[in-house]
Structure formats: structure tokens, C-alpha cells
Amino acid sequence: MDKKIKAIIVDDERYARDELKHLLSEHASIEIAGEADTGEAALMRCLQIQPDVVFLDVEMPKMNGMQVAKSLLELKKVPLIIFATAYPQFAAEAFRYEATDYLLKPYDEEQLRQTIKRIEKLLLESSEKAAVRTSGKLAVEESGEIIYLEPTNILYIYRDEKMTRIITKTGEYDLKSPLKDLEARLTTFSFFRIHKSYLVNLHYVNRLTPWFNGAYQLEVTGRPEMLSVSRNYVKALRSKLEL
């Protein structure tokens, strides 16, 4: 791959992080973009960096690796998850969280090499699919007709009970597709999750106003309503918006 693969290493033991960092440094395609020693710190780093892959320990205090993996699946950009642990008994559970691979300590260099090749292959395939998606339009049905929406004209999208509502510059449309599905389809455009029920087009963000308990309200171009920004997304949202 021409582009470096951004990786984050998550392990509560410094020695284990250093060992894996050393082994990964021998692979030219990998860039160590960050480290974390707790599950909570890992989620924050992932929101900030948006890595391509996370090497994740299982046994950690407070928030363990499985809980972190479950939360990672909620992100706008879901990284590949590689569990790196000394405990083989968690492998079956790991793959329920869409793990790409399961590495055992002490690390086998040949197994790690195969894991890197798998990561490269998956990211290349994802990149090729994304390139195709950038030329498409979002199809919605209305009164028996199929209307094609230009993603760049969508202001924001939100989930309203059993329907997903799309707000554009010129109208509003309903879809049955879940929000997470639309988020995946629009991944190559400038959409960002600001709340479990909201995606916003960053091009149309005008203002952020402090609300309460660390949350914010967001103003969108040409709309009177204010959108809720969960405090968990505020820092990552600001890093996306600000120079």
C-alpha cells in the first residue's frame, strides 16, 4: 500500500506495548499513531486519530478489551480490530466483535506478518470500494418514484423511531435503512456522527454552543433547529472542524 496504515496499540502493560511497537516497526506499511493503557483512553485516542487498525489487549482493569471492541463498532470509522493477548480462551468471543485476527503472546513473528498482510488486503479492498462510492448518489423512494440525492446537498441525517430522516437543502426524505448503514455508505463524504442518532455534513456546520454536562448544540446552515452533540464526540468533532 502507498498510504501508511495508522495503528493504535492498547495494553495496560508498558512492556507489552513496547514489544509490539518494536515488532510492528519492522513493517514499512505500519505507522504507530498512538498508544493507550486503558480502555477509556483507547476510545478517546480512536476518536481523535481515527486509526485504520487497533491492536487490543483483552485483560485490562475497569474497561476490558471486549467492552472496548463493542464501543469501537459504534464509531463512524470502525477500525480493524486485532486482539493481542496472552489468553487463548477469549478467541471465540473476540470474533463476535468482528475481530480481524487474534494474536497470542508471546508474539510469533510469522503470524504477525500474516496478520499485516491480511490488514493490507482488507484496507485496499475497502479503499477501492470507497472510490466507487464517491461517484454515486443516495437513492430514496417517494410516492412510487426513486429520487437520487447528491450527498453534498445533504445537511444532516437523523434516526426518528423506525425511520431515518434525511434533511437536504431543498427538502426532507425518509428511509427505512438504519443510520449505521447510511453512515457506512457515506463514509467517503464529509459526514460525522455527533450523537447516536445524528450524522451531520461538516461543510454546513456554522456554530457550536455549550449546553450542559460537556455536551454542545450545533447550528447547521439554513436550519432553525439546534442539533445535540454528545460530549463523547465533542473533542473529535472540533478536531475535524478546526484548522
N, C-alpha and C positions, 0 to 999 in steps of 0.2 A: 504494500500500500504506500502511496506517496505521502499521505497525511498521517501524522503521528496518532497513535491510539492513546487517548487520555485515560490513565488508570488511577484509582484510589485504593490504597491498602488500609484495611480496617482490622486492627488486632489490639487487644489491651496489653500485650507484651511487647516491649520495645525491641527485644532481641529478635522476635519472630518477624516484626515489620522490617527490621534491618536486613535480615536474611533474605526475605522475599524481594526486597528492593534490590539487593545485590544480584540475585538471580535474574530478575526482570531487566536489569540494566544491560545484560548481555544480549538482549533482543532489540535491534535497532528500531523496530516499529513501535515500541512501547515508550511512552512518556509518563513518568510518575508525577501526576498533577497534584497529589495531596495524600495526606495520611490522617487517620483518626484512631483514637484509643478507646472510644466508647461508641455505642450505637447512636446516641443522641448527636454526638459530634459528627458522625458519619453522615447522617441525614442532612445536617447543615452544610457540610462540605459538598455533598452531592447537589444541593440546591444552588450553591454558589458556582461550582465548577462545571456541573453537568457532564460528568465523565462518560466515556464510552463503556468502561468496564469497572466493576468493583470486585476486589479480592477481599472476601469477607470471612472472618473467623466466626465460629458458632458460639462457643462458650465465652460470654463476656458478662460482667456484672450489670445489673439493672435491665438494660435492653439487650437481649441476646441477638445472635445473627439471624435467626428465623424471623424475629419481630422486625428487624431492620429490612430484611428482604421483602416482607409483606408491605412495609411502608414505601419501599422503592418502587413497587409496582403501581403506586398511586401517582408517581411523578409524571410530568409532561413528557420528559425524555427519560425513558426507562433504560438504565444501563444494563449491559450483560452482567450477570451475577455468577462469580466463581467462588464457591465456598472453599476456604483453605483452613483446614482444621486437623487436629490430632485424633478426632473421634469418628470412626467409620460408621457408627450406628445411626447417625443422623442423615445419611445419604438419601434414603427414601423420602424423608420429609423435605429435604432440600429441593428435590425435583418437583415437588408440589408448588414451589415458589418460582418455577420456571428457571431454575439454575441451568447455566450453560455447561458447567463442569464441577467436579468435586475433587479437590486435591487434598491428599493426606500428608501430614508432617511425619517425619522429615521428608522434604520435597524430593521427588525423583525428577532429575533434570530432563530426561527424555519425555516423561509425562507432561511436564510443564511446556516443553517445546510443542508437543501435540496440541495442548490447550491454546497456546498462542496462535497456532495455525488455524484452529477452529474459530477463534475470535476474529482473526483477519478475514476469514471466509465469510462469516456471518455479517460483519460490518460492511464488507464490499458488496454483498448481495443487498443489504439494506440501503446502501448509498445508490445503487443502480435503480432500485425501486423508487427511491425518493426523487431521482432525476426525472423519471417518467411522470410522477405525480405533479411536478411543478407546472406541467403544461395542461393539466386537467381542470375541470370545473366541478362544482358540487351540485349534484342533481337532487331536486326536491319535487314532489308531486303536489299539485294544487288543482282542484276541480277537474281531475282526469288528465291534466296536462303535466308534462315534465318540464320544469323550469331549471335552467342551468345558471348557477350563481358563480360569479367571479370571486374567488376567495379574498382578493384585495379590496373588495367592496363590502365585506362583512365587518361590522363594528364589534360585535361580541355575540357569544352563544351561551345559553344557559339551559339547565335542566329544570323543567316545571312539571312536577309529578311524573306522569308516564310519557311525557313528550319532551323533546328537545327543541327549543325555540331559537331561531337564527334571526338576529337583528342586522339588517343591512342599511345602507344609505337611503334606500328608496322603499323599503317595506320589511315585513316580518313573515317568517315562514316556519312551519312546524315539520319536524321529522320524528320518526319513531326510533331512529338509531340512538344508542346511548352516547353520552357525552365523551366517554373514553374512546369510542370508535371514531368519532369526528376528530378528536384530538390527534389520533394516530394518522388519519387521512390528511390532516392539515399540518403535519409536523414540519414540512419544508417552508411553510409560510410563517409570518410573524405573530403567531398566536401563543399566548401564555396563560397558564392556569393560575388564577388569583384566588380561587376558592374551590371547594369540592364540586360546586355546581356551576362554575363560571369559567369561560375562556374569553380572553379579550385580545383584540388585534392591537398590538403595541403601537402601530402607526397612528392610532386615534386616541391615545391616552393624553388628556390635557392636564389633569391635576390629581394630586394625592392629598387627602385631608385626614389628619389624625382623628381617630374615632375613640375607642376605649380598649383597655387591656392589650395595647400594642397593635390592634387592628387599624385599618385605614379604610377610607371610602375613596372611590375612584370616579373621576368625571371623564366621560367619553365625548368626543367631538359631535356636536349636533344633537345630543340627547339630554333631556332634563333630569333623568333619574341618576342616582349615585349607586355604584356597584360596590359590594363589600369585598375587601381584600383581607383574607385571613392572615393573622400575624405570622404564621409559618411561611408565608410566601412573600412577605413584605421585602425582606432583605434581598432575596433573589430577583424580585421584580425591579427594585431600584437599580441593582447592578446591571440589569438588562437595558433599562431606560437611560441611565445617566452616563455621560462621557467621562 
